[in-house]
Amino acid sequence: MVSLERTGATFVSVERESPQAVLFQGISERFPAVSVTTQMNSSILRGVFGAFLVLGTFACASVCLAQSPIIPSAVNVQMVTDEAEAVLAILARRKANQPITEADWRRVFSSEGYVRLKARETSIKRAFEDADFKTFVFSDQMAERAPALEQTLARWRSADVTGAARLALAYLPKAARINAKIYPVIKPRENSFVFDVKHDPAIFLYLDPAVSREKFENTVAHELHHIGYATNCPSKRTSDEIEELAPAARTVLTWIGGFGEGFAMLAAAGGPDIHPHAVSGPDERARWNRDVANFNDDLKKVEAFFLDVLGNRLSPDQIQTKASSFYGVQGPWYTVGWKMSVLIEKTFGRAKLLECICDQRKLLATYNRAAAKNNRHAREPLVVWSEAVIKGIKTRSVDAR
């Protein structure tokens, strides 16, 4: 099982098998059909999501944009809020000095969000017991936070999830499809993550009152790009060709997939001319700007890692440890990946960038060509990947020769 985990405002990777496992220009032409389904409890919702509102114990709103009924939907995204709603219902009963019944707890523990959350924690061997969750819900802190959590859930429910899906699809192949469920959840750990990408893709987002609707939309777009990327790239032909490469070359190509974080930052922003933290707070934006300023040094750090892998100088555990260090809060997989992507798109166009996204053998060499053009007139030249790396990732295995 693979997941990306987020603490605070940004995502870091945990329990990751490989970066590939997770990971509005021309939109009307690219997306003939987009379907977004949300599930909600009418006792929580105070406004209207889009133009649809169905009252009841549970209500569903469905927004479909379709030019033709025979064209399958490019996106099927469901927002499932049953866990958060069930927890808020208990908090509301507690505030009103009403008894909390076993039926109230059954509603929590049988909710889809809770069941899948528990499955995820169990899959990574992290303790997650119903009794501990009851203690968490009954804490004084939760009683104090209940009004803010309810307001946050309502705010997130008004988010333009369709727009977030379109942003993700704009940086995926034309035939790409995205299927995912989004779970805003109330839970003890303040982390968020992508889970079960291969079978039933899920995005779990910690219900955080500090996160605005716009930031929520940006995060959803980022994670939907990971899901679309993991389920649509690379092609079978590309995968088969990569299988013929030497083991060390395959390992480097796998970790070049870490730059998918940068692709997702670009997609979620909406284009190369929009700051990737346009909807973030000033501190987050300032940190990003500082880190991007270290692009040249960080690229060379990643290159040194690639060369060590190609030279068979690292054990599997050392490879995992070193590669994971490039995630950080938003480390080189994000910043270097984003800047390379922006430069390629601005130099050669989005179509060329999409080639690189789905065939990572092309990414470093394509960036080098873009950097060479940029450096002819740049005041601060960009470093390029060495020929040793470019050639190393093309090395075929002995059996394939």
N, C-alpha and C positions, 0 to 999 in steps of 0.2 A: 504494500500500500504506500502511496506517496502523498505528501502534503507539503504545502507552503504555509508557514506560520507567521502571523503578524502580531507584534506587540507595540502598543501605542499607535503611532501614525503611519508606520511603514512595515513592510513585510520582510521577514528573514526566513531562510530555508531551514527546515528540520526534517529528519527521517526521510531524506530525499534519496531515491535510487539513482536518478540522473536528472539533469536539468530538462531533458527532452520529455520526460514523463509528465511534467507538469506544465509545464510551461503552457470632413464630410464631402470629401471631393468625389463627385460622381456617384453619390450614394444611391440616387434614384435608379441608376443603371445597374448598380452592383447588387441591389437587394430587392428582388421582385416580391419577396414575402418575408415578413418578420412577425412572429407571434410571441407575445409575452403574456404569461398567465400568473396571477398573484392570488394567494390564498390569505384570507384575513378574518378577523373576528370583529363583528360590527360594534361590540362594546368598546373596542379600542379605537377604531377608526372614527375620526371626527369630521373629516372632509370628504372630498370626492377624489378617487383616483381615476384620472382621465375623465371619460364621460360615462363610466359604468359604476354602479353601486348596487349590490344586492344585499338586502338586510337578512339577518338570520343568525343562528349560532355560529355558522361559518359562512362567509360570502366569498364569491370569486369574481374577479374582474379580468376580462380578457380583451386585449387590444390586438387587432390583426390588421396589418396593412398588406393588401394583396392585389396584384394586377390581374392574376388569373388563378382560379381555384384549382387548376391542375398542376400548378407549380408548387412543389413542397416548400414548407417554411424553411428559411435559412437559419432561423433561430427559434428555439423553444426554451424559454427561460421562465421558471416558476419561482416566485418569492413565497417561501413557506414560513409563516410567522407563528405557527401554533404553539411552539415551546414558549416563546416570549409572552404570548397572550395568556397562556395557562399560568405562568409565574405571576404575571401582573394581576390576574384575577385573584390569586391567593393573597397577594399584597393588599389588594383592595378590600378583601374580606377581613383581613387583619386590622386594617385601618378603621373599618366600621365596627370592630369588636364582634364580628360574626365568627362562628365556629368554622374551623378548617376541617373538612371531612376527608375520608379516604377517597371519595369520588373526586375531590379536588386534586389530590395527589395522583390518582390514576390518570387524570387528564394530562398532567405534566409528564408522567413517566411513559405514557403511551403515545405521546405526541411524536410526530415524525422527526421533528428537530432534535428532541431529546434522545430518541432511539438511535439516530445516526451519529449524534455527538458521542454517545456512550460507546458505540461501535468503533468510532475513530480512536478514542482514548484507549480502549482495550487493544486495538490493533498495534499501538505503539507501547503497550505494556505500562500505561499510566493509570494509576488508581482513579476510579470514578464510581463511587458508591451512592445509591439512592439516599441512604441515611445521611451521608456527608452533604449531599445536595439540599436536603431538608434543613440542615443546620445553617447552610449558607443563606437560604431563602428567608429563614426566620431571624437573621442577624439584624441588629439595629441599623447598620449601614444600609441594608437593602430597603428597610422601611423609609429611611430618609431619602433614598434615591428614587423611589417609586414614581413620583410625579415627573421627574426629569426623564426617566426611562420611557414612560408612556408618551411623553411629548416627542422623544427621539424616534420611537417606533412610528408614530404618526407622520413625522417629518420624512423619514426614510421611505415610507409607503408612497409619498407623493413624488418620489424621485422618478426621473425619466430613464427607466431601465431599458426601454426600447432604444433610446439614443445611445446609451452606453454600449448596447450590443452592436449598434451600427458602427460606432467608433472602433470596436474590436475587429469587426469584419472588414473594415476598410484597409486593414493591414494583414489580411489573410488571403489565400488564393480565392479566385472567383467561385469555385465550387465548394468552398468551405461551408460547413454547417456547425452550429454550436447548440448543444443541449446541456442545460445546467439547471440546478436548483440553488437558490440563494436563501440562506438561513440566518436571519438576524437572531442572535441568541443571547439570553441572560445566563451567565455562568460564572464560576469563581475565577477562572483564569482570564486575564485581559488580553487574549491572543485571538487571532483570526487566521484562517487557513483554507486551502483548497484540498479536497479529499476525494478519493476514489475516482480519479480522472478517467481511468480506462473503462469503467463499468457503469457508474451512475454519478457523473460529475457533480460535486457539491462545493459551494462557497459558503463557509461559515464566517460570519462577521460578528464580532463582539459588539453588543449594543452599547455604544459609547456616546453619551450626551455631548462630548466635545467635538464629535464629527458632524459637520454640516451636511445638508442634503447634497450639495455640490461635491464635497469630498467623498461622500458615499458613492455618488455616480462615478467619480473618477476611479475609485477602488474597484467597483464592479466591472468597469470597462477593462481595467488592468487584468483582473483575474479571468474575465471572459476571454481575453486574448490568450492567456496561458492555456485555457481549456481548448480553445479553437486550434491553437498551435500544436498542442499535444495530440489532438485527435485528427488533424489534417496534414501534418508534416512529419517526416519527409514522405515523398512518394515511394511506392514499392520498388520502383526501378532504382531510385537513389539509395534506398536502404540496401538493396541487393549489391549495388556497386560498392558501398561502404563496407559490406561484409567481406569483400575481397582484399581489403587493406590490412596492413600489419596491425597486430593488437595495440601497439602503442599509438599508432595513428588513429585507430578507432577510439581509443580512450580520449585523446585530445579533441577529436571531433565531438565526442559526447559532451565534453566540458565547454567547448565553444558554444554549446547550447545554453550555457549559463548566461550568455549575452541576450537570451530571450527576455530577461528582465528589462534590458534597455529597449528592446522592441516594444514591450508592453507599455513602458513609460511613454514612448512616442505615440503609440496607438491611443492610449487613454487621454493624452493631452489633446489629440485631434489634429496633429500635424507638426511639421518641423519648425514652424514659426511661433508656436505657442509654448510658453514655459511649462515644463512638466509638473511644476508645483504652482501653477497659476491659481488654483483653488485652495492651496495649503496656507498655513499660517506663516508669518514672517520668519520665525525661527527655522522652520523646516525648509523654507526657500533659501535662506542664508546658508544653511548647512549644505544643501545641494550645490549652490554656487561655489562654495569653497571646495567641495569634493570634485566637481567637474574641472575646476582650475588645475587639479593635479592629474589631468588626463594623460599627459606624456609619461610621467613617472609611473602611473598605475598601469598603463598599457605594457610598459617594460617589465613590471612585476609579474603580470599575467604571462607575458612571453617567457620569462625565466622559468615559470612553472611548466609551461608547455614544453620547453626544451628539456627540462628534467624528466618529464614523462617520456618524451621521445627517446631520451638517452637511457631509459630504464634505470634511473637513479632513485626512484621512489617506490616504496611498497604501496599496495592498495590502500592501506590505512592512512599512510602519509599523503597519498593523492587526495583522498576524501577530506582529510583535515585541511590541507592547503587550499583546495578548491572551495571548501565551505567558508574559509576566511574571507573570500572575495565577495560574499554576500553582505556581511556586516549589517548595519542599519540600511544603508543603500550604498554598497561598495562598488568596486570596479565592474562586476557583472551588470550593474545598473548604469553607472555613469559612463564607462567606456563603451558599453553596448549602445547606450542612447546616442552618444556623440558620433560613433561610427555610423549608426543608422541614419542620423540626420544628414551627415555629410554625403553618404551614398545617395540618399533621396534627392538632396539638393543638386548634386552633381549629375546624376544619371537618371533620376526619376524614380517614382514609386515602384514601377514594374520591376526594375532591376533590384531594388531592395527586397521585394517579395521573393525573387529568385534566391537571394542569399538567406532569407529567413527559412525557406523550405529546403535549401541545400547548403548546409553550413560549410561545405568544402569551398564554396565561392566567397564567403564573407571576407576573410582576411585579405585575399588578393584584390577583391573589388574595392575594399577600403583603401588599400595601398595606391590604387590607380586614382581614386578620388583625392587622396591626400597629396599625391604628386601634383595634380592640377591646382589644388588649393595652395600648395607651398610656393608656387611660382609668383604669387603676389601677396602672400601672407606676411605680416610683420612678425608673427610668432609661429614658425613652421611646426607642423604636427609630425610626431615620430611615426614610423611605419614598422610593420612586422618584418622580421628578418627573413632572408631567403631560406635559412635553415628550417624555420617553422613552415613556411609556404611549401617547401619541398617535402618536409617531413610528414605532413598530413596527406601526402599523395603516395607514400610508400606502400607498395602492395605486399601482401603476405607471400611467403615462400611457396605455399601451396597454390596460389593464384597465378604464379608466374608461368 
